[in-house]
Amino acid sequence: MTLADGVSVSCLFTDLEDGELTTAMEKCGRALTDTQCTLDIIAVQVIDMDLVADTSEKFQIEVQFRHVDGNGDSSVRSTEFSVYTDYTQADADARVRVKDLMWATESNVIVQFIDPAISLDVSANERFCKALTKMQDLMCEEAQDIVLALVGDKLEEAIDLIIGLEPTGRGHFLAMYDGQELRSEGFLFYRN
């Protein structure tokens, strides 16, 4: 199918009725072209769809776009976006991503959520933050269990703070390409 502005939209899935799928993909394609997305879009194609309760709350699209290099030469390239129709699902996925990355969270953020006995004074906090940072640098992902144990039952509070600290909020954790969240017509787009 082709949208009014010449963007073609196709789909590899038949889980929805043809009419429903056509309408959903046309709306998705129009929504992406209406965002601040700076791509010169040629085509949009669904490549993966998670169906939850027979509604498409999250799916992956591949976007073909025209790229002009510094010499003025034009080529067709493609990129992927995660698309959400449910803000609650986007929030939940961002929270999972933050939890998975707790090992990489700055020590001065982690120290706010650990046992108050460790946070006795400024000097103790500074020493603790230095030690925690050194451990994180040495262990990387292997520090995850230790950081989660330090945060303990304050994990949800820590996740709220971490998402709130990022200027782009959940986009920082869901858009691997640029950390940006694009919104239009009830769709949330995250470039991967």
Backbone as a printed PyTorch tensor [residue, N CA C, xyz], in Angstrom:
tensor([[[  0.8510,  -1.1710,   0.0000],
         [  0.0000,   0.0000,   0.0000],
         [  0.8880,   1.2230,   0.0000]],

        [[  0.3930,   2.3410,  -0.4550],
         [  1.1520,   3.5840,  -0.5050],
         [  0.3810,   4.6690,   0.2160]],

        [[  1.0800,   5.4230,   1.0430],
         [  0.4570,   6.5430,   1.7270],
         [  0.3760,   7.7270,   0.7750]],

        [[ -0.4010,   8.7010,   1.1470],
         [ -0.6260,   9.8620,   0.3000],
         [  0.6670,  10.5730,  -0.0790]],

        [[  1.6440,  10.5920,   0.8320],
         [  2.8880,  11.3050,   0.5450],
         [  3.9170,  10.4240,  -0.1720]],

        [[  3.5130,   9.2570,  -0.6540],
         [  4.3920,   8.3900,  -1.4180],
         [  5.1380,   7.3550,  -0.6080]],

        [[  4.9410,   7.3280,   0.6930],
         [  5.6010,   6.3270,   1.5370],
         [  4.8450,   5.0200,   1.3910]],

        [[  5.5500,   3.9550,   1.0370],
         [  4.8840,   2.6620,   0.9170],
         [  4.9630,   1.9230,   2.2370]],

        [[  3.9280,   1.1650,   2.5520],
         [  3.8490,   0.4360,   3.8040],
         [  3.4750,  -1.0050,   3.4930]],

        [[  4.2390,  -1.9500,   4.0320],
         [  3.9010,  -3.3490,   3.8310],
         [  4.0660,  -4.0970,   5.1420]],

        [[  3.5500,  -5.3020,   5.1980],
         [  3.5970,  -6.0680,   6.4370],
         [  3.8010,  -7.5380,   6.1180]],

        [[  4.5660,  -8.2210,   6.9690],
         [  4.8200,  -9.6390,   6.7900],
         [  3.8990, -10.5060,   7.6310]],

        [[  3.0500,  -9.8930,   8.4750],
         [  2.2220, -10.6380,   9.4070],
         [  0.7630, -10.6250,   9.0000]],

        [[  0.0790, -11.7080,   9.3080],
         [ -1.3390, -11.8090,   8.9670],
         [ -2.1700, -12.1400,  10.1920]],

        [[ -1.6480, -11.8370,  11.3940],
         [ -2.3670, -12.1390,  12.6330],
         [ -3.6470, -11.3260,  12.7770]],

        [[ -3.6620, -10.1440,  12.1950],
         [ -4.8500,  -9.3090,  12.2260],
         [ -5.6030,  -9.4790,  10.9200]],

        [[ -6.8570,  -9.1360,  10.9170],
         [ -7.6290,  -9.1480,   9.6760],
         [ -6.9690,  -8.1730,   8.7100]],

        [[ -7.0540,  -8.4550,   7.4000],
         [ -6.3880,  -7.6150,   6.4150],
         [ -6.7480,  -6.1430,   6.5460]],

        [[ -7.9970,  -5.8450,   6.7050],
         [ -8.4330,  -4.4560,   6.8130],
         [ -7.8820,  -3.7760,   8.0410]],

        [[ -7.8710,  -4.4950,   9.1810],
         [ -7.3440,  -3.9310,  10.4200],
         [ -5.8510,  -3.6680,  10.2990]],

        [[ -5.1320,  -4.6200,   9.7020],
         [ -3.6930,  -4.4940,   9.5610],
         [ -3.3550,  -3.3450,   8.6200]],

        [[ -4.0660,  -3.2560,   7.5130],
         [ -3.8330,  -2.1810,   6.5590],
         [ -4.0300,  -0.8300,   7.2270]],

        [[ -5.1080,  -0.6710,   7.9580],
         [ -5.3900,   0.5880,   8.6300],
         [ -4.3130,   0.9030,   9.6640]],

        [[ -3.9220,  -0.0920,  10.4610],
         [ -2.9060,   0.1150,  11.4970],
         [ -1.5770,   0.5300,  10.8820]],

        [[ -1.1580,  -0.1370,   9.8020],
         [  0.1350,   0.1790,   9.1940],
         [  0.1160,   1.5230,   8.4800]],

        [[ -1.0060,   1.8760,   7.8530],
         [ -1.1060,   3.2030,   7.2350],
         [ -0.9800,   4.2790,   8.3030]],

        [[ -1.6730,   4.0680,   9.4280],
         [ -1.6220,   5.0370,  10.5220],
         [ -0.2030,   5.1310,  11.0840]],

        [[  0.4550,   3.9890,  11.2550],
         [  1.8250,   3.9750,  11.7690],
         [  2.7630,   4.7210,  10.8160]],

        [[  2.6700,   4.4470,   9.5360],
         [  3.5170,   5.1200,   8.5460],
         [  3.2880,   6.6160,   8.5340]],

        [[  2.0260,   7.0370,   8.5620],
         [  1.7080,   8.4730,   8.6100],
         [  2.2460,   9.0980,   9.8870]],

        [[  2.0740,   8.3920,  11.0040],
         [  2.5280,   8.9210,  12.2900],
         [  4.0360,   9.1440,  12.2850]],

        [[  4.7990,   8.2010,  11.7540],
         [  6.2510,   8.3520,  11.7320],
         [  6.6560,   9.5360,  10.8640]],

        [[  6.0020,   9.7160,   9.7270],
         [  6.3540,  10.8510,   8.8700],
         [  5.9410,  12.1740,   9.4980]],

        [[  5.0050,  12.1480,  10.4640],
         [  4.5600,  13.3750,  11.1380],
         [  5.4230,  13.7410,  12.3350]],

        [[  6.3570,  12.8850,  12.7490],
         [  7.2170,  13.1800,  13.9090],
         [  8.3600,  14.0920,  13.4630]],

        [[  9.2460,  14.3720,  14.4120],
         [ 10.4340,  15.1700,  14.0940],
         [ 11.5250,  14.2950,  13.4730]],

        [[ 11.1580,  13.1020,  13.0540],
         [ 12.1070,  12.1970,  12.4110],
         [ 12.6340,  12.8810,  11.1530]],

        [[ 13.9370,  12.9660,  11.0170],
         [ 14.5290,  13.7030,   9.9050],
         [ 14.8470,  12.8140,   8.7020]],

        [[ 14.4050,  11.5690,   8.7410],
         [ 14.6760,  10.6560,   7.6370],
         [ 13.7590,  10.9580,   6.4610]],

        [[ 14.2930,  10.8620,   5.2580],
         [ 13.4890,  10.9680,   4.0360],
         [ 12.9520,   9.5590,   3.7550]],

        [[ 11.8050,   9.2410,   4.3550],
         [ 11.2800,   7.8750,   4.3700],
         [ 10.7340,   7.4620,   3.0030]],

        [[ 11.1000,   6.2370,   2.6070],
         [ 10.6180,   5.6570,   1.3620],
         [  9.5950,   4.5670,   1.6510]],

        [[  9.8840,   3.6960,   2.6320],
         [  8.9930,   2.5650,   2.9100],
         [  9.0570,   2.1950,   4.3870]],

        [[  7.9490,   1.6150,   4.8620],
         [  7.8520,   1.1270,   6.2380],
         [  7.3290,  -0.2970,   6.1720]],

        [[  7.9990,  -1.2200,   6.8680],
         [  7.5850,  -2.6190,   6.8580],
         [  7.6620,  -3.1820,   8.2710]],

        [[  6.6140,  -3.8800,   8.7050],
         [  6.6410,  -4.5450,  10.0050],
         [  7.5390,  -5.7660,   9.8960]],

        [[  8.4590,  -5.9230,  10.8680],
         [  9.3380,  -7.0930,  10.8370],
         [  9.1470,  -7.9860,  12.0460]],

        [[  8.5020,  -7.4820,  13.0900],
         [  8.2490,  -8.3070,  14.2730],
         [  7.1000,  -7.6800,  15.0400]],

        [[  6.1730,  -8.4960,  15.4970],
         [  5.0290,  -7.9760,  16.2210],
         [  4.7360,  -8.8720,  17.4100]],

        [[  4.6670,  -8.2780,  18.5870],
         [  4.2380,  -8.9910,  19.7870],
         [  2.7540,  -8.7140,  19.9450]],

        [[  1.9480,  -9.7560,  19.9150],
         [  0.5100,  -9.5630,  20.1010],
         [  0.1590,  -9.8780,  21.5300]],

        [[ -0.3700,  -8.9110,  22.2210],
         [ -0.7870,  -9.0660,  23.6060],
         [ -2.2920,  -8.8680,  23.6460]],

        [[ -3.0190,  -9.9030,  24.0580],
         [ -4.4860,  -9.8510,  24.1320],
         [ -5.0710,  -9.4010,  22.7970]],

        [[ -4.5350,  -9.9420,  21.7120],
         [ -5.0120,  -9.6600,  20.3600],
         [ -4.9150,  -8.1960,  19.9500]],

        [[ -4.0740,  -7.4270,  20.5990],
         [ -3.8240,  -6.0570,  20.1680],
         [ -2.3300,  -5.8910,  19.9910]],

        [[ -1.9370,  -5.0950,  19.0400],
         [ -0.5060,  -4.8920,  18.8090],
         [ -0.0500,  -3.6980,  19.6400]],

        [[  0.5380,  -3.9790,  20.8160],
         [  1.0140,  -2.9370,  21.7160],
         [  2.4680,  -2.5690,  21.4330]],

        [[  3.1800,  -3.4830,  20.7850],
         [  4.5930,  -3.2610,  20.4930],
         [  4.9480,  -4.0480,  19.2430]],

        [[  5.6620,  -3.4070,  18.3410],
         [  6.1540,  -4.1230,  17.1740],
         [  7.3940,  -3.4360,  16.6390]],

        [[  8.1210,  -4.1240,  15.7810],
         [  9.3220,  -3.5990,  15.1510],
         [  8.9930,  -3.2620,  13.7060]],

        [[  9.5100,  -2.1310,  13.2450],
         [  9.3680,  -1.7940,  11.8380],
         [ 10.7490,  -1.5370,  11.2460]],

        [[ 10.8520,  -1.8220,   9.9830],
         [ 12.0450,  -1.4510,   9.2380],
         [ 11.6540,  -0.2850,   8.3490]],

        [[ 12.4720,   0.7500,   8.3700],
         [ 12.1980,   1.9460,   7.5870],
         [ 13.2980,   2.1040,   6.5560]],

        [[ 12.9050,   2.1520,   5.2980],
         [ 13.8650,   2.4640,   4.2500],
         [ 13.8200,   3.9690,   4.0320]],

        [[ 14.9980,   4.5690,   3.9010],
         [ 15.0440,   6.0190,   3.7260],
         [ 16.1380,   6.3990,   2.7420]],

        [[ 15.9670,   7.5750,   2.1640],
         [ 16.9330,   8.0990,   1.2090],
         [ 18.0140,   8.8450,   1.9900]],

        [[ 19.2630,   8.5220,   1.7090],
         [ 20.4020,   9.1520,   2.3830],
         [ 21.2260,   9.8840,   1.3260]],

        [[ 21.5510,  11.1250,   1.6190],
         [ 22.4090,  11.8980,   0.7200],
         [ 23.6970,  12.1930,   1.4780]],

        [[ 24.8270,  11.7430,   0.9110],
         [ 26.0990,  11.9620,   1.6010],
         [ 26.6380,  13.3590,   1.3200]],

        [[ 27.7950,  13.6630,   1.8710],
         [ 28.4020,  14.9820,   1.7300],
         [ 28.7150,  15.3750,   0.2950]],

        [[ 28.8520,  14.3940,  -0.5980],
         [ 29.1250,  14.6710,  -2.0090],
         [ 27.8550,  14.8400,  -2.8250]],

        [[ 26.7100,  14.6980,  -2.1760],
         [ 25.4400,  14.8240,  -2.8850],
         [ 24.9600,  13.5190,  -3.5030]],

        [[ 25.7060,  12.4140,  -3.2710],
         [ 25.2910,  11.1170,  -3.7950],
         [ 24.1690,  10.5560,  -2.9300]],

        [[ 23.1670,  10.0050,  -3.5900],
         [ 21.9930,   9.4940,  -2.8900],
         [ 22.0030,   7.9680,  -2.8730]],

        [[ 21.5820,   7.3860,  -1.7390],
         [ 21.4610,   5.9350,  -1.6380],
         [ 20.2750,   5.6140,  -0.7410]],

        [[ 19.8180,   4.3640,  -0.8110],
         [ 18.7240,   3.9120,   0.0420],
         [ 19.3300,   3.1060,   1.1830]],

        [[ 18.9460,   3.4450,   2.4000],
         [ 19.4100,   2.7400,   3.5880],
         [ 18.1990,   2.3120,   4.3970]],

        [[ 18.4460,   1.5270,   5.4340],
         [ 17.3200,   1.1310,   6.2810],
         [ 17.7360,   1.1860,   7.7440]],

        [[ 16.7560,   1.3220,   8.5940],
         [ 16.9480,   1.3330,  10.0320],
         [ 15.7120,   0.7190,  10.6700]],

        [[ 15.8230,   0.3310,  11.9330],
         [ 14.6790,  -0.2640,  12.6190],
         [ 14.2130,   0.6440,  13.7410]],

        [[ 12.9140,   0.5850,  13.9860],
         [ 12.2910,   1.2880,  15.0930],
         [ 11.4740,   0.2990,  15.8960]],

        [[ 11.4840,   0.4510,  17.2080],
         [ 10.4900,  -0.2090,  18.0510],
         [  9.3300,   0.7640,  18.1260]],

        [[  8.1240,   0.2390,  17.9610],
         [  6.9340,   1.0790,  17.9750],
         [  6.0040,   0.5660,  19.0620]],

        [[  5.5170,   1.4720,  19.8770],
         [  4.5770,   1.1240,  20.9460],
         [  3.2670,   1.8730,  20.7120]],

        [[  2.1720,   1.2080,  20.9960],
         [  0.8680,   1.8610,  20.9920],
         [  0.3490,   1.9780,  22.4160]],

        [[  1.0870,   1.4440,  23.3580],
         [  0.6770,   1.4300,  24.7530],
         [  1.7990,   2.0390,  25.6000]],

        [[  1.5320,   3.2060,  26.1820],
         [  2.5390,   3.8880,  26.9950],
         [  2.9360,   3.0390,  28.1960]],

        [[  1.9820,   2.2980,  28.7600],
         [  2.2650,   1.4480,  29.9120],
         [  3.2880,   0.3800,  29.5530]],

        [[  3.1600,  -0.2150,  28.3620],
         [  4.1250,  -1.2230,  27.9110],
         [  5.4950,  -0.6000,  27.6930]],

        [[  5.5470,   0.6110,  27.1370],
         [  6.8260,   1.3010,  26.9460],
         [  7.4800,   1.5830,  28.2970]],

        [[  6.6880,   2.0320,  29.2670],
         [  7.2170,   2.2660,  30.6150],
         [  7.7710,   0.9760,  31.2110]],

        [[  7.0230,  -0.1080,  31.0830],
         [  7.4450,  -1.4010,  31.6500],
         [  8.7470,  -1.8660,  31.0020]],

        [[  8.8530,  -1.7460,  29.6770],
         [ 10.0810,  -2.1740,  28.9910],
         [ 11.2710,  -1.3040,  29.3830]],

        [[ 11.0480,  -0.0010,  29.5640],
         [ 12.1300,   0.8860,  29.9970],
         [ 12.5900,   0.5060,  31.4050]],

        [[ 11.6410,   0.1680,  32.2760],
         [ 11.9800,  -0.2220,  33.6450],
         [ 12.8180,  -1.5080,  33.6480]],

        [[ 12.4620,  -2.4640,  32.7990],
         [ 13.2410,  -3.7050,  32.6980],
         [ 14.6560,  -3.3900,  32.2280]],

        [[ 14.7660,  -2.5040,  31.2390],
         [ 16.0810,  -2.1350,  30.7020],
         [ 16.9390,  -1.4690,  31.7810]],

        [[ 16.3240,  -0.5620,  32.5750],
         [ 17.0650,   0.0990,  33.6480],
         [ 17.5310,  -0.9340,  34.6750]],

        [[ 16.6510,  -1.8480,  35.0500],
         [ 17.0340,  -2.8890,  36.0220],
         [ 18.2100,  -3.7010,  35.4930]],

        [[ 18.1690,  -4.0390,  34.1930],
         [ 19.2550,  -4.8120,  33.5940],
         [ 20.5840,  -4.0470,  33.5780]],

        [[ 20.5070,  -2.7270,  33.6570],
         [ 21.7100,  -1.8940,  33.5910],
         [ 22.1110,  -1.2910,  34.9370]],

        [[ 21.5430,  -1.8010,  36.0200],
         [ 21.8760,  -1.2460,  37.3340],
         [ 23.3750,  -1.2960,  37.6080]],

        [[ 24.0600,  -2.2960,  37.0930],
         [ 25.4990,  -2.4250,  37.3090],
         [ 26.2630,  -1.2140,  36.7680]],

        [[ 25.6850,  -0.5230,  35.7760],
         [ 26.3600,   0.6070,  35.1450],
         [ 25.8860,   1.9560,  35.6860]],

        [[ 24.9840,   1.9440,  36.6490],
         [ 24.4570,   3.1800,  37.2170],
         [ 25.5400,   3.8680,  38.0420]],

        [[ 25.5900,   5.1770,  37.9540],
         [ 26.6060,   5.9290,  38.6840],
         [ 26.5040,   5.6630,  40.1770]],

        [[ 27.6580,   5.5310,  40.7970],
         [ 27.6970,   5.1780,  42.2200],
         [ 27.0150,   6.2200,  43.0970]],

        [[ 27.0780,   7.5050,  42.7220],
         [ 26.4310,   8.5320,  43.5430],
         [ 24.9050,   8.4230,  43.5000]],

        [[ 24.3540,   7.7450,  42.4920],
         [ 22.9160,   7.4690,  42.4420],
         [ 22.6190,   6.2330,  43.2990]],

        [[ 23.4200,   5.2040,  43.1490],
         [ 23.2040,   3.9620,  43.9120],
         [ 23.2740,   4.2250,  45.4130]],

        [[ 24.2330,   5.0440,  45.8420],
         [ 24.4370,   5.2730,  47.2680],
         [ 23.2000,   5.8930,  47.9260]],

        [[ 22.3560,   6.5570,  47.1570],
         [ 21.1360,   7.1500,  47.7050],
         [ 20.1260,   6.0970,  48.1540]],

        [[ 20.2840,   4.8540,  47.6860],
         [ 19.2830,   3.8260,  47.9400],
         [ 19.7840,   2.6600,  48.7790]],

        [[ 21.0000,   2.7430,  49.2450],
         [ 21.5190,   1.6410,  50.0540],
         [ 21.2440,   1.8700,  51.5320]],

        [[ 21.6090,   0.9110,  52.3140],
         [ 21.4110,   0.9480,  53.7680],
         [ 21.9090,   2.2760,  54.3470]],

        [[ 21.0670,   2.9750,  55.1180],
         [ 21.4700,   4.2650,  55.6940],
         [ 22.7330,   4.1750,  56.5510]],

        [[ 23.0350,   3.0220,  57.1010],
         [ 24.2430,   2.8680,  57.9140],
         [ 25.5040,   3.1120,  57.0950]],

        [[ 25.4560,   2.8160,  55.7980],
         [ 26.6180,   3.0370,  54.9290],
         [ 26.7570,   4.5220,  54.6090]],

        [[ 25.6370,   5.2310,  54.5930],
         [ 25.6360,   6.6480,  54.2360],
         [ 25.7550,   7.5250,  55.4800]],

        [[ 26.7750,   7.3030,  56.2880],
         [ 26.8950,   8.0110,  57.5680],
         [ 27.3130,   9.4630,  57.4160]],

        [[ 28.3450,   9.6940,  56.6660],
         [ 28.7980,  11.0650,  56.4970],
         [ 29.3600,  11.2450,  55.0950]],

        [[ 29.7100,  12.4870,  54.7790],
         [ 30.1960,  12.8030,  53.4320],
         [ 31.4560,  12.0180,  53.1070]],

        [[ 32.3670,  11.9240,  54.0440],
         [ 33.6130,  11.2070,  53.8230],
         [ 33.3630,   9.7250,  53.5390]],

        [[ 32.4740,   9.1140,  54.3250],
         [ 32.1480,   7.7000,  54.1160],
         [ 31.4820,   7.5030,  52.7500]],

        [[ 30.5890,   8.4090,  52.3690],
         [ 29.9330,   8.3090,  51.0600],
         [ 30.9450,   8.4120,  49.9280]],

        [[ 31.8790,   9.3480,  50.0480],
         [ 32.8910,   9.5180,  48.9970],
         [ 33.7370,   8.2590,  48.8520]],

        [[ 34.1740,   7.6980,  49.9750],
         [ 34.9810,   6.4760,  49.9260],
         [ 34.1710,   5.3200,  49.3420]],

        [[ 32.9310,   5.2190,  49.7740],
         [ 32.0770,   4.1510,  49.2700],
         [ 31.8540,   4.2970,  47.7620]],

        [[ 31.5790,   5.5100,  47.3100],
         [ 31.3670,   5.7400,  45.8740],
         [ 32.6080,   5.3950,  45.0620]],

        [[ 33.7870,   5.7540,  45.5680],
         [ 35.0290,   5.4070,  44.8680],
         [ 35.2020,   3.8950,  44.7790]],

        [[ 34.9440,   3.2000,  45.8950],
         [ 35.0800,   1.7390,  45.9140],
         [ 34.0610,   1.0890,  44.9820]],

        [[ 32.8240,   1.5790,  45.0040],
         [ 31.7760,   1.0280,  44.1490],
         [ 32.1050,   1.2590,  42.6750]],

        [[ 32.5740,   2.4450,  42.3430],
         [ 32.9450,   2.7550,  40.9590],
         [ 34.0810,   1.8460,  40.4920]],

        [[ 35.0600,   1.6230,  41.3470],
         [ 36.1870,   0.7440,  40.9860],
         [ 35.6710,  -0.6740,  40.7280]],

        [[ 34.7700,  -1.1410,  41.6100],
         [ 34.1970,  -2.4810,  41.4340],
         [ 33.4290,  -2.5590,  40.1060]],

        [[ 32.6340,  -1.5370,  39.8210],
         [ 31.8620,  -1.5370,  38.5760],
         [ 32.7860,  -1.5510,  37.3630]],

        [[ 33.8580,  -0.7600,  37.4190],
         [ 34.8090,  -0.7110,  36.3070],
         [ 35.4940,  -2.0560,  36.0810]],

        [[ 35.8290,  -2.7400,  37.1670],
         [ 36.5260,  -4.0230,  37.0630],
         [ 35.5890,  -5.1670,  36.6680]],

        [[ 34.3800,  -5.1550,  37.2280],
         [ 33.4820,  -6.2950,  37.0500],
         [ 32.4650,  -6.1140,  35.9160]],

        [[ 32.1830,  -4.9030,  35.5200],
         [ 31.1700,  -4.5970,  34.4990],
         [ 29.8500,  -5.3040,  34.8240]],

        [[ 29.3160,  -6.0720,  33.8720],
         [ 28.0260,  -6.7380,  34.0590],
         [ 28.0030,  -7.6790,  35.2650]],

        [[ 29.1600,  -8.2190,  35.6230],
         [ 29.2240,  -9.1360,  36.7570],
         [ 28.9430,  -8.4350,  38.0890]],

        [[ 28.9340,  -7.1100,  38.1070],
         [ 28.6250,  -6.3500,  39.3220],
         [ 27.1130,  -6.2230,  39.5450]],

        [[ 26.3330,  -6.6780,  38.5920],
         [ 24.8730,  -6.5200,  38.6620],
         [ 24.2730,  -7.0530,  39.9620]],

        [[ 24.5770,  -8.2890,  40.3240],
         [ 23.9880,  -8.8850,  41.5280],
         [ 24.3850,  -8.1290,  42.7900]],

        [[ 25.6100,  -7.6310,  42.8340],
         [ 26.0620,  -6.8800,  44.0050],
         [ 25.3100,  -5.5600,  44.1070]],

        [[ 25.1650,  -4.8590,  42.9830],
         [ 24.4470,  -3.5800,  42.9860],
         [ 22.9880,  -3.7970,  43.3700]],

        [[ 22.3650,  -4.8350,  42.8200],
         [ 20.9650,  -5.1190,  43.1770],
         [ 20.8270,  -5.4470,  44.6640]],

        [[ 21.8070,  -6.1610,  45.2290],
         [ 21.7680,  -6.4740,  46.6610],
         [ 21.9270,  -5.2050,  47.5030]],

        [[ 22.7740,  -4.2930,  47.0480],
         [ 22.9570,  -3.0360,  47.7780],
         [ 21.6730,  -2.2030,  47.7900]],

        [[ 21.0110,  -2.1630,  46.6720],
         [ 19.7870,  -1.3570,  46.5440],
         [ 18.6210,  -2.0500,  47.2460]],

        [[ 18.5940,  -3.3730,  47.1910],
         [ 17.5780,  -4.1550,  47.8980],
         [ 16.1530,  -3.7990,  47.5440]],

        [[ 15.3330,  -3.5760,  48.5560],
         [ 13.9030,  -3.3450,  48.3300],
         [ 13.5970,  -1.9250,  47.8590]],

        [[ 14.6200,  -1.1310,  47.6200],
         [ 14.4140,   0.2270,  47.0920],
         [ 14.6500,   0.2830,  45.5790]],

        [[ 14.6520,  -0.8810,  44.9510],
         [ 14.9330,  -0.9490,  43.5130],
         [ 13.9450,  -0.1260,  42.6930]],

        [[ 12.6690,  -0.2480,  42.9640],
         [ 11.6690,   0.4900,  42.1780],
         [ 11.8650,   1.9940,  42.3140]],

        [[ 12.1860,   2.4550,  43.5130],
         [ 12.4720,   3.8820,  43.7230],
         [ 13.7020,   4.2990,  42.9170]],

        [[ 14.7270,   3.4510,  42.9200],
         [ 15.9460,   3.7510,  42.1730],
         [ 15.6580,   3.8390,  40.6800]],

        [[ 14.8520,   2.9160,  40.1700],
         [ 14.5010,   2.9290,  38.7520],
         [ 13.7530,   4.2090,  38.4020]],

        [[ 12.8020,   4.6090,  39.2400],
         [ 12.0690,   5.8610,  39.0030],
         [ 13.0320,   7.0410,  38.9000]],

        [[ 13.9820,   7.1110,  39.8300],
         [ 14.9360,   8.2100,  39.8230],
         [ 15.8090,   8.1800,  38.5780]],

        [[ 16.3070,   7.0070,  38.2210],
         [ 17.2080,   6.8890,  37.0700],
         [ 16.5010,   7.3090,  35.7850]],

        [[ 15.2740,   6.8550,  35.5770],
         [ 14.5300,   7.2680,  34.3820],
         [ 14.2870,   8.7740,  34.4230]],

        [[ 13.9720,   9.3060,  35.5940],
         [ 13.7300,  10.7380,  35.7350],
         [ 14.9630,  11.5980,  35.5250]],

        [[ 16.1440,  11.0550,  35.7810],
         [ 17.3860,  11.8140,  35.6090],
         [ 17.7440,  12.0240,  34.1490]],

        [[ 17.2980,  11.1310,  33.2940],
         [ 17.6420,  11.2300,  31.8750],
         [ 16.7630,  12.2750,  31.1930]],

        [[ 17.3630,  13.2000,  30.4650],
         [ 16.5720,  14.2410,  29.7920],
         [ 15.5410,  13.6650,  28.8210]],

        [[ 15.8270,  12.5120,  28.2400],
         [ 14.8890,  11.9110,  27.2860],
         [ 14.0590,  10.8050,  27.9230]],

        [[ 14.1370,  10.6710,  29.2520],
         [ 13.3080,   9.6950,  29.9610],
         [ 13.4950,   8.2980,  29.4320]],

        [[ 12.3630,   7.6180,  29.1650],
         [ 12.4520,   6.2220,  28.7340],
         [ 13.1050,   6.0740,  27.3660]],

        [[ 13.1230,   7.1360,  26.5570],
         [ 13.7880,   7.0770,  25.2530],
         [ 15.2550,   6.7200,  25.3720]],

        [[ 15.8950,   7.1920,  26.4310],
         [ 17.3100,   6.8940,  26.6500],
         [ 17.5520,   5.3930,  26.7380]],

        [[ 16.5730,   4.6680,  27.2480],
         [ 16.7410,   3.2340,  27.4730],
         [ 16.1310,   2.3690,  26.3710]],

        [[ 15.2290,   2.9260,  25.5690],
         [ 14.5500,   2.1370,  24.5350],
         [ 15.0420,   2.4370,  23.1250]],

        [[ 15.6230,   3.6020,  22.8900],
         [ 16.1090,   3.9770,  21.5550],
         [ 17.6250,   3.8380,  21.5420]],

        [[ 18.1010,   2.6860,  21.1230],
         [ 19.5380,   2.4130,  21.1670],
         [ 20.3270,   3.3060,  20.2080]],

        [[ 19.6880,   3.8020,  19.1480],
         [ 20.4030,   4.6160,  18.1590],
         [ 20.7230,   6.0050,  18.6940]],

        [[ 19.6990,   6.6990,  19.2200],
         [ 19.9010,   8.0940,  19.6000],
         [ 19.2590,   8.4970,  20.9320]],

        [[ 18.6050,   7.5520,  21.6140],
         [ 17.9950,   7.8550,  22.9000],
         [ 16.7550,   8.7230,  22.8340]],

        [[ 16.2250,   8.9310,  21.6430],
         [ 15.0840,   9.8250,  21.4740],
         [ 13.7660,   9.0600,  21.3700]],

        [[ 12.7320,   9.6520,  21.9380],
         [ 11.3700,   9.1320,  21.8080],
         [ 10.6220,  10.0740,  20.8780]],

        [[ 10.0570,   9.5130,  19.8100],
         [  9.2370,  10.2900,  18.8870],
         [  7.7900,   9.8870,  19.1080]],

        [[  6.8890,  10.8690,  19.1720],
         [  5.4740,  10.5970,  19.4220],
         [  4.6130,  11.1930,  18.3230]],

        [[  3.6090,  10.4300,  17.9170],
         [  2.6320,  10.9360,  16.9600],
         [  1.4500,   9.9870,  16.8860]],

        [[  0.2550,  10.5390,  16.8650],
         [ -0.9870,   9.7870,  16.6610],
         [ -1.1080,   8.5480,  17.5490]],

        [[ -0.6530,   8.6450,  18.7900],
         [ -0.7580,   7.5180,  19.7100],
         [  0.3580,   6.4950,  19.5840]],

        [[  1.3250,   6.7310,  18.7100],
         [  2.4680,   5.8340,  18.5480],
         [  3.6870,   6.4370,  19.2430]],

        [[  4.5140,   5.5790,  19.8160],
         [  5.8150,   5.9540,  20.3570],
         [  6.8630,   5.2430,  19.5060]],

        [[  7.8100,   5.9810,  18.9520],
         [  8.8400,   5.4170,  18.0800],
         [ 10.2130,   5.5370,  18.7440]],

        [[ 10.9770,   4.4310,  18.7340],
         [ 12.3230,   4.4020,  19.2840],
         [ 13.2380,   3.7900,  18.2380]],

        [[ 14.2030,   4.5710,  17.7550],
         [ 15.1120,   4.0800,  16.7170],
         [ 16.1700,   3.1760,  17.3370]],

        [[ 16.3590,   1.9840,  16.7250],
         [ 17.3100,   1.0050,  17.2500],
         [ 18.6250,   1.0370,  16.5060]]])
